[in-house]
Amino acid sequence: MGKGKRYNGSEQKLNIKKVIAVIITLLVVVMFIAIIVKIINSDDTSTEKKPALAYYVVYDNQKWGVINSSGETIINPSYDEMIIIPNKERDVFIVTYNVDYTNNTYESKAVNSKKQDLFTNYDKVEAIQNYDRNNNIWYETSCLKVQKDGKYGLIDMAGNELLSPQYDDITPIIGVTQSLVTTLNGQKGLVSTTGSVIIDNQYAEITTLTDNYEDGYLVRNSDGNYGVIGTNKRELLPIEYSNIEHVYGTNTYIVGTSPNYQIINTSNDQTTSISYDGVKSINNGNIIVQRGDQYGIISSTGEELVAPQYDSLEYIFQNYYIASNDGKYGVINTNNEVQVELKYNYLTYISTASILQGETDGVESDLLDTSFAVRLTGIVSEINTNRGYLKLRTDSDYEYYNFRFEKVSNRTVLTDNTLFLDKKDGKYGYVDKNGVVVINYVYDDALEQNASGFVAVKKDGKWGAINSRGETVVEPTYTLDNNTVIDFIGEWHLAEDTNAGYYTK
């Protein structure tokens, strides 16, 4: 008989499941150790912020150029005319040249960060400029106006043609997004910024009924009659009226001219005659009307709720209105009961935060909740509705609150930041997310980190900048007393005219 060991079934079998479990356990342990080593060897004190790539216009030595969000020069300031960046996240810049101010003619084209000409199959490429009621300039971010052989069309930011160049002109409706009026053979039409035709070219005039394009478009035909067309091309109000006021409530319109108006409710075909000198707005089923220089409130059936007696009225929510007399503002309801005494020099409602802000002395503000109780008082530095916080300055200190008026830390609300403003012994410095001091307390004033990762600091009356690594990029050398907003990107600071939106040195 051989001497080799025999398996007779009585011996223990090899347990494959246990072997696999042991191997997996060993792998997990090895991975865990590797992670721990990586954490130990990593630089936990790093505060460098990696901003999203964006582009900004700069001005230096009477020339215009472009930088990115890291402060790096993309296009050296070399252009005589201001460069336009319609969408700061896109590598598409509009430059103007061969300007003849006498004849009001110019050429314009698109270039990229390498100064390469873009969309060269068109004779001219332009940004579509618009502005709001406060004259703040903005641009359509998704499309450009192009010209070829004297006709206009639209392209997107990648150069894809949205509308072929066939129109005599394309212009925005002032103060309204995504609404462009086209002119073809003397007739007006309407398109969206994606090139979709909303209204065919068959009208003498097109504008929006209100500031919200969703409420419909007011059109006038060649006979001088007005009507309303919706974004779905449906006729909301027949084109048969001599005048339609620029106000709208739910299925409710005001037609006619002062002092003889009619309230038309298209949902129940009800028409009500009213006699006032003007109509301001329709909200929550009620209408602000004007008689002489005074404002009041009526219902949608014409019942007078508040006789015209205020210098101004503005709807805020439910049945409440901001009212003013003799330059002082407060809040009333539709029963003309005063909810907030008319004592403020300025009063506004921030609907996205459900907060009323009232100023009494031009410096400090009261912040009120929707029950009209004063919850906070101080200098309002910021109300950020995107992140849900407000920032107050009281006794030279910055404090943060959520919209429930609960005090929170800047490290709680500024979640994208890597540097956080802090104060000690009357001086400002910065800490990281763990509260560790990154920049010493040596500054007389300072601001929170901006989206590009830079902080602005003030010392001995001068402003400078520090990057997210705590390195000084601009010594405090700038006197920016005329700047309403202090902001740095690298060595560039925001210009005095914040509406123009460019940076300079």
C-alpha positions as CSV (number, residue, x, y, z in Angstrom):
1,M,0.0,0.0,0.0
2,G,1.3,3.4,-0.8
3,K,2.3,5.7,1.9
4,G,0.4,8.6,0.5
5,K,-2.3,10.2,2.7
6,R,-5.8,9.1,1.8
7,Y,-9.0,11.0,2.1
8,N,-11.6,8.7,3.6
9,G,-14.4,11.3,4.1
10,S,-13.9,11.5,7.8
11,E,-11.4,14.3,7.6
12,Q,-12.5,18.0,7.6
13,K,-13.3,19.6,4.2
14,L,-11.7,22.9,3.0
15,N,-14.3,25.7,3.6
16,I,-14.1,27.8,0.4
17,K,-16.5,30.5,1.8
18,K,-14.3,31.1,4.8
19,V,-11.2,31.4,2.6
20,I,-13.0,34.0,0.4
21,A,-14.2,35.9,3.5
22,V,-10.6,36.1,4.9
23,I,-9.3,37.4,1.6
24,I,-12.0,40.1,1.4
25,T,-11.2,41.1,5.0
26,L,-7.5,41.4,4.3
27,L,-8.3,43.6,1.2
28,V,-10.5,45.9,3.3
29,V,-7.8,46.2,5.9
30,V,-5.2,47.1,3.3
31,M,-7.5,49.7,1.7
32,F,-8.3,51.2,5.1
33,I,-4.6,51.5,5.9
34,A,-3.9,53.1,2.6
35,I,-6.7,55.7,3.2
36,I,-5.3,56.5,6.7
37,V,-1.8,56.9,5.2
38,K,-3.1,59.2,2.5
39,I,-5.0,61.3,5.1
40,I,-1.9,61.6,7.3
41,N,0.4,62.5,4.4
42,S,-2.1,65.0,2.9
43,D,-1.8,68.7,3.7
44,D,-4.9,69.2,5.8
45,T,-4.1,72.9,6.3
46,S,-4.6,73.6,2.6
47,T,-7.2,76.3,2.0
48,E,-6.8,76.7,-1.7
49,K,-10.1,77.2,-3.5
50,K,-10.6,75.9,-7.0
51,P,-13.1,78.3,-8.5
52,A,-15.3,77.4,-11.5
53,L,-13.7,78.8,-14.7
54,A,-15.2,82.2,-15.6
55,Y,-14.1,85.2,-17.6
56,Y,-14.1,88.9,-16.7
57,V,-13.5,92.2,-18.6
58,V,-10.5,94.3,-17.5
59,Y,-9.4,97.9,-18.4
60,D,-5.9,99.1,-18.1
61,N,-4.0,102.0,-19.8
62,Q,-7.2,102.9,-21.8
63,K,-7.3,99.4,-23.3
64,W,-9.7,96.5,-22.8
65,G,-8.8,92.8,-22.2
66,V,-10.0,89.6,-20.4
67,I,-8.9,87.7,-17.3
68,N,-10.2,84.5,-15.9
69,S,-11.5,83.7,-12.4
70,S,-7.9,82.9,-11.2
71,G,-6.8,86.4,-12.2
72,E,-4.8,85.1,-15.1
73,T,-4.6,87.3,-18.2
74,I,-6.5,85.7,-21.1
75,I,-6.4,88.6,-23.5
76,N,-4.0,91.4,-22.8
77,P,-5.7,94.8,-22.6
78,S,-5.2,95.8,-26.3
79,Y,-8.7,96.7,-27.6
80,D,-9.9,100.3,-27.9
81,E,-13.5,99.4,-27.3
82,M,-14.9,97.5,-24.3
83,I,-15.1,93.8,-24.8
84,I,-18.4,92.2,-24.1
85,I,-18.7,88.7,-22.4
86,P,-22.3,87.6,-22.8
87,N,-21.8,84.5,-20.8
88,K,-18.9,84.6,-18.3
89,E,-18.7,80.8,-18.3
90,R,-18.2,80.6,-22.1
91,D,-15.0,81.2,-24.0
92,V,-16.8,83.6,-26.4
93,F,-15.9,87.3,-26.3
94,I,-17.5,90.1,-28.5
95,V,-15.0,92.8,-29.7
96,T,-15.9,96.0,-31.5
97,Y,-13.6,97.7,-34.0
98,N,-13.6,100.2,-36.9
99,V,-15.9,102.5,-34.9
100,D,-17.1,105.6,-36.7
101,Y,-18.7,107.8,-34.1
102,T,-19.7,110.4,-36.7
103,N,-21.8,108.0,-38.8
104,N,-22.5,105.7,-35.9
105,T,-21.1,102.6,-37.6
106,Y,-18.9,99.8,-36.3
107,E,-17.8,96.3,-36.9
108,S,-18.0,93.5,-34.3
109,K,-16.9,89.9,-34.1
110,A,-16.5,87.0,-31.7
111,V,-13.1,85.8,-30.5
112,N,-12.0,83.1,-28.1
113,S,-9.3,83.0,-25.4
114,K,-6.7,82.3,-28.1
115,K,-7.8,85.5,-29.9
116,Q,-9.1,83.3,-32.7
117,D,-12.0,84.6,-34.8
118,L,-15.2,82.6,-34.3
119,F,-18.2,82.2,-36.5
120,T,-16.5,83.8,-39.5
121,N,-19.2,82.8,-41.9
122,Y,-21.1,85.9,-40.7
123,D,-20.4,89.5,-41.5
124,K,-21.0,90.7,-37.9
125,V,-21.6,89.0,-34.5
126,E,-23.1,90.9,-31.6
127,A,-24.2,90.3,-28.0
128,I,-27.9,91.0,-27.3
129,Q,-27.9,93.8,-24.7
130,N,-30.8,94.5,-22.4
131,Y,-31.4,96.4,-19.1
132,D,-33.8,96.4,-16.3
133,R,-35.9,99.2,-14.8
134,N,-32.9,100.3,-12.7
135,N,-30.8,100.6,-15.9
136,N,-28.7,97.6,-14.9
137,I,-27.2,96.2,-18.1
138,W,-27.3,92.5,-18.8
139,Y,-26.9,90.2,-21.9
140,E,-28.7,87.2,-23.2
141,T,-26.4,84.3,-22.2
142,S,-27.5,81.6,-24.6
143,C,-27.5,83.3,-28.0
144,L,-25.9,85.9,-30.2
145,K,-27.2,88.1,-33.0
146,V,-25.5,87.6,-36.4
147,Q,-25.6,89.5,-39.6
148,K,-25.0,88.3,-43.1
149,D,-25.7,90.3,-46.4
150,G,-27.6,92.9,-44.4
151,K,-30.0,90.4,-42.7
152,Y,-30.0,89.2,-39.1
153,G,-30.4,85.8,-37.5
154,L,-29.5,84.0,-34.2
155,I,-26.8,81.5,-33.3
156,D,-26.1,79.8,-29.9
157,M,-22.8,80.1,-28.1
158,A,-21.4,77.1,-30.0
159,G,-22.2,78.7,-33.4
160,N,-25.2,76.5,-34.2
161,E,-27.8,78.5,-36.2
162,L,-31.0,79.1,-34.4
163,L,-32.5,81.5,-36.9
164,S,-31.2,81.9,-40.4
165,P,-30.2,85.5,-41.3
166,Q,-33.5,86.6,-42.9
167,Y,-34.8,89.4,-40.7
168,D,-34.4,93.2,-41.1
169,D,-33.7,93.4,-37.4
170,I,-33.8,91.5,-34.1
171,T,-34.2,93.5,-30.9
172,P,-34.9,92.5,-27.2
173,I,-38.0,93.6,-25.3
174,I,-36.5,95.9,-22.7
175,G,-36.4,94.4,-19.2
176,V,-37.7,91.0,-20.3
177,T,-35.7,87.8,-20.8
178,Q,-36.0,85.3,-23.6
179,S,-38.2,87.6,-25.8
180,L,-36.8,89.0,-29.1
181,V,-38.8,91.0,-31.6
182,T,-38.1,90.3,-35.2
183,T,-38.8,92.7,-38.1
184,L,-39.5,91.3,-41.5
185,N,-40.8,93.5,-44.4
186,G,-41.9,96.1,-41.8
187,Q,-43.9,93.6,-39.8
188,K,-43.1,92.6,-36.2
189,G,-42.9,89.0,-34.9
190,L,-41.6,87.4,-31.8
191,V,-39.1,84.6,-31.2
192,S,-37.5,83.0,-28.1
193,T,-33.8,82.9,-27.4
194,T,-33.8,79.3,-28.7
195,G,-35.1,80.5,-32.0
196,S,-38.6,79.3,-31.6
197,V,-41.2,81.4,-33.4
198,I,-43.8,82.6,-30.8
199,I,-45.6,85.2,-33.0
200,D,-45.5,85.4,-36.8
201,N,-44.4,88.6,-38.5
202,Q,-47.8,90.2,-38.9
203,Y,-48.1,93.0,-36.4
204,A,-47.2,96.7,-36.1
205,E,-46.0,96.4,-32.5
206,I,-45.2,93.7,-29.9
207,T,-44.3,94.1,-26.3
208,T,-44.9,92.2,-23.1
209,L,-48.1,92.7,-21.1
210,T,-46.1,92.8,-17.8
211,D,-42.5,92.3,-16.8
212,N,-43.2,88.5,-16.9
213,Y,-43.3,87.1,-20.4
214,E,-45.4,84.2,-19.1
215,D,-48.3,86.6,-18.7
216,G,-48.5,87.0,-22.5
217,Y,-47.6,89.5,-25.2
218,L,-49.4,92.7,-26.1
219,V,-49.8,93.1,-29.9
220,R,-51.1,95.9,-32.1
221,N,-52.3,95.3,-35.6
222,S,-52.1,97.7,-38.6
223,D,-55.6,99.0,-37.7
224,G,-54.4,100.1,-34.3
225,N,-56.2,97.5,-32.3
226,Y,-54.7,95.7,-29.4
227,G,-54.9,92.1,-28.1
228,V,-52.9,89.6,-26.1
229,I,-51.2,86.4,-27.4
230,G,-49.7,83.8,-25.0
231,T,-46.4,82.0,-25.2
232,N,-48.3,79.0,-26.7
233,K,-49.3,81.2,-29.6
234,R,-52.9,81.2,-28.4
235,E,-55.0,84.4,-28.5
236,L,-55.7,85.2,-24.9
237,L,-57.6,88.5,-25.6
238,P,-59.1,89.3,-29.0
239,I,-57.3,91.9,-31.1
240,E,-60.1,94.4,-31.0
241,Y,-59.4,96.9,-28.2
242,S,-58.2,100.5,-28.6
243,N,-56.0,100.1,-25.5
244,I,-54.9,97.5,-23.0
245,E,-53.2,98.4,-19.8
246,H,-49.9,96.7,-19.0
247,V,-51.3,94.8,-16.0
248,Y,-52.5,91.3,-15.5
249,G,-54.2,89.1,-12.8
250,T,-55.4,85.5,-13.2
251,N,-57.4,85.7,-16.5
252,T,-58.0,89.4,-15.7
253,Y,-57.2,92.3,-18.0
254,I,-57.9,96.1,-18.0
255,V,-59.0,97.6,-21.3
256,G,-59.9,101.1,-22.3
257,T,-58.4,104.5,-21.6
258,S,-58.6,106.9,-18.6
259,P,-61.0,107.5,-17.0
260,N,-63.2,104.9,-18.6
261,Y,-61.8,101.4,-18.0
262,Q,-63.3,97.9,-18.1
263,I,-62.2,94.9,-16.1
264,I,-62.4,91.8,-18.3
265,N,-62.3,88.3,-16.7
266,T,-61.9,85.8,-19.5
267,S,-62.6,82.8,-17.2
268,N,-66.2,83.8,-16.7
269,D,-66.6,86.4,-19.5
270,Q,-67.5,89.0,-16.9
271,T,-66.9,92.7,-17.8
272,T,-67.0,95.5,-15.2
273,S,-66.8,99.2,-15.8
274,I,-64.7,101.4,-13.5
275,S,-63.7,105.1,-13.6
276,Y,-60.2,106.0,-12.5
277,D,-57.2,107.9,-13.9
278,G,-55.0,104.9,-14.0
279,V,-54.5,101.3,-13.1
280,K,-51.2,100.1,-11.6
281,S,-51.3,96.4,-10.9
282,I,-53.5,93.3,-10.3
283,N,-52.6,91.0,-7.4
284,N,-54.5,88.4,-5.5
285,G,-57.8,89.4,-7.1
286,N,-57.5,93.1,-6.2
287,I,-56.4,96.1,-8.3
288,I,-54.3,99.1,-7.4
289,V,-56.0,102.2,-9.0
290,Q,-55.1,105.8,-9.3
291,R,-57.1,109.0,-9.0
292,G,-55.1,112.2,-9.5
293,D,-51.8,111.6,-7.7
294,Q,-53.3,109.2,-5.1
295,Y,-53.6,105.4,-5.1
296,G,-56.2,103.1,-3.7
297,I,-57.4,99.5,-4.0
298,I,-60.5,98.0,-5.6
299,S,-61.7,94.4,-6.0
300,S,-61.9,92.6,-9.3
301,T,-65.6,93.4,-9.4
302,G,-65.0,97.1,-9.0
303,E,-65.8,97.4,-5.3
304,E,-63.6,100.2,-3.7
305,L,-61.7,98.7,-0.8
306,V,-59.3,101.5,0.0
307,A,-60.1,104.9,-1.5
308,P,-57.2,106.6,-3.3
309,Q,-55.3,108.4,-0.5
310,Y,-51.7,107.2,-0.7
311,D,-48.8,108.6,-2.6
312,S,-47.8,105.0,-3.6
313,L,-49.0,101.5,-3.1
314,E,-47.2,98.2,-3.8
315,Y,-48.6,94.7,-3.3
316,I,-46.4,92.4,-1.1
317,F,-48.4,89.3,-0.1
318,Q,-51.9,88.1,0.9
319,N,-54.0,91.2,1.4
320,Y,-51.1,93.5,2.4
321,Y,-49.5,96.5,0.7
322,I,-46.6,98.8,1.2
323,A,-48.1,102.3,1.4
324,S,-46.5,105.7,1.5
325,N,-47.5,109.3,2.3
326,D,-45.2,112.3,2.6
327,G,-42.1,110.3,2.0
328,K,-42.7,107.7,4.7
329,Y,-43.5,104.1,4.2
330,G,-45.4,101.4,6.1
331,V,-47.9,98.6,5.5
332,I,-51.7,98.5,5.2
333,N,-54.2,95.8,4.4
334,T,-57.3,95.9,2.2
335,N,-59.4,97.1,5.1
336,N,-57.0,100.1,5.2
337,E,-55.8,99.0,8.6
338,V,-52.2,100.1,9.3
339,Q,-50.0,97.0,10.0
340,V,-46.7,98.9,10.0
341,E,-46.6,102.5,10.9
342,L,-45.7,104.8,8.0
343,K,-42.4,105.8,9.4
344,Y,-39.7,104.3,7.2
345,N,-37.7,106.3,4.6
346,Y,-37.5,103.1,2.6
347,L,-39.4,99.9,2.8
348,T,-39.2,96.8,0.6
349,Y,-40.3,93.2,0.6
350,I,-37.9,90.4,-0.3
351,S,-40.3,87.8,-1.4
352,T,-37.8,85.0,-1.7
353,A,-36.8,85.5,1.9
354,S,-40.2,86.5,3.3
355,I,-38.6,89.5,4.9
356,L,-39.4,93.2,5.0
357,Q,-36.5,95.7,5.2
358,G,-37.1,99.2,6.4
359,E,-34.7,102.0,6.8
360,T,-35.3,104.9,9.1
361,D,-32.0,106.8,9.2
362,G,-30.4,105.9,5.8
363,V,-27.9,103.6,7.5
364,E,-29.4,101.0,9.7
365,S,-32.4,98.8,8.8
366,D,-35.2,97.0,10.6
367,L,-35.9,93.5,9.4
368,L,-39.4,92.4,9.9
369,D,-41.1,89.0,9.5
370,T,-44.4,88.4,7.8
371,S,-46.3,89.1,11.0
372,F,-44.6,92.6,10.9
373,A,-42.6,92.1,14.0
374,V,-39.1,93.7,14.0
375,R,-36.7,90.8,14.4
376,L,-33.3,92.4,13.7
377,T,-31.8,95.9,13.4
378,G,-28.5,96.7,11.8
379,I,-26.6,97.6,8.7
380,V,-27.7,95.1,6.0
381,S,-24.6,94.0,4.2
382,E,-26.2,91.1,2.2
383,I,-29.4,89.2,1.8
384,N,-28.5,86.0,-0.1
385,T,-31.7,84.3,-1.2
386,N,-29.8,81.5,-3.0
387,R,-28.1,80.3,0.2
388,G,-30.8,81.4,2.6
389,Y,-28.9,83.8,4.8
390,L,-28.6,87.5,5.6
391,K,-25.5,89.4,6.8
392,L,-25.7,92.3,9.2
393,R,-23.1,94.6,10.5
394,T,-23.6,95.8,14.0
395,D,-21.0,97.7,16.1
396,S,-18.4,97.0,13.4
397,D,-19.0,93.3,13.5
398,Y,-20.5,91.0,10.8
399,E,-23.2,88.6,11.9
400,Y,-25.0,85.9,9.9
401,Y,-28.6,84.8,10.3
402,N,-30.9,82.4,8.5
403,F,-34.3,83.5,7.3
404,R,-35.8,82.4,10.6
405,F,-33.7,85.1,12.2
406,E,-31.5,82.6,14.0
407,K,-27.8,83.5,14.3
408,V,-25.5,81.2,12.4
409,S,-21.8,81.1,11.7
410,N,-20.2,82.1,8.4
411,R,-18.7,78.6,8.2
412,T,-22.3,77.2,8.3
413,V,-23.7,79.2,5.4
414,L,-20.6,79.9,3.2
415,T,-20.2,76.2,2.3
416,D,-18.1,76.8,-0.8
417,N,-15.5,78.9,1.0
418,T,-12.1,77.8,2.3
419,L,-11.3,81.1,4.1
420,F,-13.7,82.6,6.7
421,L,-13.6,86.1,8.0
422,D,-12.9,86.4,11.8
423,K,-12.3,89.2,14.2
424,K,-10.2,89.3,17.3
425,D,-9.2,92.3,19.5
426,G,-10.7,94.7,17.0
427,K,-8.7,93.3,14.0
428,Y,-9.8,91.1,11.1
429,G,-8.2,87.8,10.0
430,Y,-9.2,84.5,8.4
431,V,-9.7,81.0,9.7
432,D,-10.2,77.7,7.8
433,K,-13.3,75.5,8.1
434,N,-11.9,74.0,11.3
435,G,-11.4,77.4,12.9
436,V,-7.6,77.3,12.5
437,V,-6.1,80.7,11.9
438,V,-4.8,81.0,8.3
439,I,-4.3,84.8,8.1
440,N,-3.4,86.7,11.2
441,Y,-5.6,89.4,12.8
442,V,-3.9,92.5,11.4
443,Y,-6.5,94.2,9.2
444,D,-8.8,97.1,10.0
445,D,-11.5,95.8,7.7
446,A,-12.0,92.8,5.4
447,L,-14.5,90.9,3.3
448,E,-15.5,87.3,2.9
449,Q,-14.0,85.2,0.2
450,N,-15.5,85.7,-3.2
451,A,-16.5,83.1,-5.8
452,S,-13.0,83.4,-7.4
453,G,-11.3,82.6,-4.0
454,F,-9.9,86.0,-3.2
455,V,-10.5,88.2,-0.1
456,A,-10.2,91.9,0.1
457,V,-8.5,93.4,3.1
458,K,-8.0,96.9,4.4
459,K,-5.2,98.4,6.3
460,D,-4.4,102.0,7.1
461,G,-7.2,103.1,4.8
462,K,-6.0,101.1,1.8
463,W,-7.4,98.0,0.2
464,G,-5.5,94.9,-1.1
465,A,-6.1,91.3,-1.9
466,I,-5.1,87.8,-0.7
467,N,-5.6,84.5,-2.5
468,S,-7.1,81.3,-1.1
469,R,-3.6,80.0,-0.1
470,G,-3.2,83.0,2.2
471,E,-0.7,84.7,-0.2
472,T,-0.9,88.5,-0.6
473,V,-1.4,89.3,-4.3
474,V,-2.0,93.0,-3.9
475,E,-0.6,94.9,-0.9
476,P,-3.1,97.3,0.7
477,T,-2.4,100.3,-1.7
478,Y,-5.8,101.1,-3.2
479,T,-8.0,103.9,-1.9
480,L,-11.4,102.8,-3.0
481,D,-13.6,105.3,-1.2
482,N,-15.8,105.8,-4.3
483,N,-16.4,102.1,-4.8
484,T,-19.8,100.9,-3.6
485,V,-18.6,97.3,-4.0
486,I,-15.1,96.1,-3.1
487,D,-14.0,93.0,-5.0
488,F,-10.7,91.6,-6.3
489,I,-9.8,89.0,-8.8
490,G,-6.0,88.6,-8.6
491,E,-4.4,92.0,-8.9
492,W,-7.6,93.5,-10.4
493,H,-10.3,95.3,-8.5
494,L,-13.9,96.0,-9.5
495,A,-14.3,99.5,-11.1
496,E,-16.4,102.3,-9.5
497,D,-19.2,101.8,-12.0
498,T,-20.4,98.4,-10.9
499,N,-23.1,98.4,-13.6
500,A,-20.4,98.3,-16.2
501,G,-19.0,95.2,-14.5
502,Y,-15.3,95.4,-15.4
503,Y,-12.1,95.2,-13.3
504,T,-9.2,97.6,-13.3
505,K,-5.9,98.3,-11.5
